[in-house]
Amino acid sequence: MSNPVVLVYSHRSEVRDAIITAVGRRPAPDVGRVDFLEASGVADVLAAVDDRAADVLILDGEAQPTGGIGICRQVHLEAAVVPPVIVTVRRAADRWLATWARADEILVHPLDPVTTAETVASVLRRRAATLPAATAR
C-alpha cells in the first residue's frame, strides 16, 4: 500500500514549503506517512487531477496568476474525478469564496501546524472511508 499523495500548489516555493512543514510527513498516526507533490502552475495541478496522481489537493488561494480558489472551482466543474480540496486563504473573510468554490476544507494563514495536520488527516480519513478497499492507496 503506497502513501497518500498530497499535492501542494502555489507559485511561491516558500508558501509550498510552509504548507508542507505545517502538514508534516505524518499528519496523524492512523493515516501514516504522506508524500508531497509540488505544483507551481495551474497546468501541473490539472494534469495531476486528470492523472489521479494526488489524493488531496492543497491550493494557495493567493497564488498568481491563478489562485487556488479559481482552480478549486475549475476542478469541481471539469474533472471526471475530484479529489478532496483544501484551500488556504490569507484573510478569514475570504472563507466564503473558498466555500463557493466547493473547497472541502479551508485553512487561514498563518497556518497552525496542529490544525493543518488535523485537517489533512481528517480529509484523508473521509476519503479512505468512501473508497472501495481495492482502490484505496
N, C-alpha and C positions, 0 to 999 in steps of 0.2 A: 504494500500500500504506500503510495507516494504522499509526500507532504502537501497540504493545501497551498495553493499559489495565490498570493495577494498582489495584484497589480497596483502600483502607486504612480499616479500621474501628476506631474507639474512641469512647467517649462523651466523651473528653477531647481537645480540639484540640491541646494540647501534645504528647500522645502521637502523634497523627496526624502532626504536624509533625516529630517526632523520627524517626519511621519513614520519612517521605518524604525527609528530609535524609540518612538513612543509606543509603537505596537510591540516591538521586541520579537526575538526569534521564537519565543514560546509564550504566546499571549495568555494561555491557561493550560494547566496540566492535562485536562481531558481533551483538548484539541491538538495537542502535540506541537511539534515544530512547524513553522511555516516557511515557505520560500517566497522571496520577493522578485517581482518582475517590474523593472522601472520603465516608465514611458515618459518621454519629453514632448511628444507630439500627438496630435489627435489621430493621425493615421495609425500610429503604434497601438493606441487604445482600441480603435475599431478593428484592427487586424487581430488583436488578442481576443476580442469578444467573438469575432467570426470564427476564429480557430479554436475557441473554447479553451484557451490557454490559461485563463485565470478563474479562480473560484470566487473571488471577491475583488471588486474594484474600489480603490480609494482615490477620489478625484479632488484635486485642488480647485475650489470654487473661484479662486483669484487668478488662475493660470492665464497666460496670454499666448496667442491671440484669442484662443477659445477656452473659456472657463469650464470647470468641471460640472457646473450646473447645466450648461448647454449640452455638454457631452452626455450627461446622465439622461436628459430628456431625449436626445437623439437615439441613444441606445435603446431606451424603452419604446420608442416609436418604430425603430427599424430592425433591431436584431431579432433573429429567429429564436435564440435562447438568451435570456437576460440574466447575467449573474447578479447577486446582491451588490448594491452600490452604496458606498458611504461617501458623502460629500463633506469636505472641510470648508468652513467659511471663516472670515475674519471678524464679521460683525454678527452678533446674535440676532440682530434684526433681519439678517438675510436668510434665516431658517425657513421662512415661508417660501422663498424662491426654490430652495432645495426640496421642500415638500411638494411644490408644484411640479418639479422635475421628476418626481417619484423616487427620490432617494429613500433607501431603506433605513438609513441612519444618518445623523448629522453631527459633526464634531466642530467645535468652535476653537480657533486658535486664541491663545497659545494652548497647544494640546497637553492635556494632563495624561501622563503615561498610564496611570491606573484606569482611568475612564476609557482611554483609547484602546488599551489591551482588552478590557472587558467588553467593549463594543464589538471589536473584531471577533473575539471568541464567541460572543452571543450570535453574531451573524453566521459564523461557521457552524455553530450547533444547529441553528434553524435550517441552514442549507443542507446539512447532513441528514436531518430528520425528514426532509422532503425528497431525498434521492433514493431510488431503488438500491438495494445493497450491492448489486452487481456493477453499478455505475459510480458508486462513491469512490473518491480518491483515497 
